[in-house]
């Protein structure tokens, strides 16, 4: 799939089932299933247990009904010169059936050769080759030092930013779950990463946060993490007081949901023992949030950061340093960092 091919169409229509679409889809596509999940299961069962003819007869009626519904609702306002590209799993029967009906109406509908499977092969191939084209500047610092906030300030200042935690819907720590935002499936995360990379200019530096191989339950593509680990580093130095204030903002939802907080703390029993976890829980139960977060930083996050970062990022010992004294200091730090040239 050549870059830019999708831009030649007015719409990208995913004719697969809602569950297939939820697992992954081409960015920007709209789900207009010709069969929903239950209908596809019904047709598949008929095909195996009765006969292909009976399956195609029932399936054809369902497809016609569903495409008619999309024409009446989803596509009703489209002009005569509308040009959609339709895809399904292989680029075969489901997308072909929809495209045929749309063409009979008068729209210039085409199907994506190879369907989603061709797109998926393209994603995996591009994720292997594309990261090597970029000059990354990797933002480091212990948990709570404001790395994500600095990335946001850099983006606002016009710098190129790759925010992997936003793409993964996770803050990358044991308490990193975002309220009401489940992580995307792995394939969809990879699609989002590729789409973000393809929007970047390889001739300009790209700022990215120093991550582990996993963000929550999502794996960062191998070629990308390898490129990041070999890249120039910037170390953010923030006072403990500022770090606590930042985490109290970010973890507000956990502080308000004790059961969820305690469940996450229980995941650390193997590392810290039940006695220490009980002490942390007692602080939370008494609402002593500043002390709770301080101890979590000093006793859990900071040692974990020191073990991991120095081992995995070769240029971290030579990192340039950015000191941020308060919550108001991120925009100024971003402006200065954006002007720094790449290391020789």
Buried (B, 14 or more C-beta within 10 A) or exposed (E): BEEEEBEEBEBBBBBBBEEBBBBBBBBEBBBBBBBBBEBBEBBEEBBEEEEEEEBBEBBEEBBEEBBEEBBEEBBEEBEEEBBBBBBBBBBEBBBBBBBEBBEEEEBBBBBBEBBBEBBBEBBEEBBEEBBEEBBBBBBBBBBBBBBBBBBBBBBEBEBBBBBBBBBBBBBBBBBBBBEEEEBBBBBBBBBBBBBBBEEBEEEEBBBBBBBBBEBBEBBBBEBBBBBBBEBBBBBBEBEBEBBBBBBBEBBEBBBEEEEBBBEBBEEBEEEBEEEBBEBBBEBBEEEEBBEBBBBBBEBBBBEBBEEBBEEBBEBBEEBEEBEBEEBEBBBEBBBEBBEEEEEE
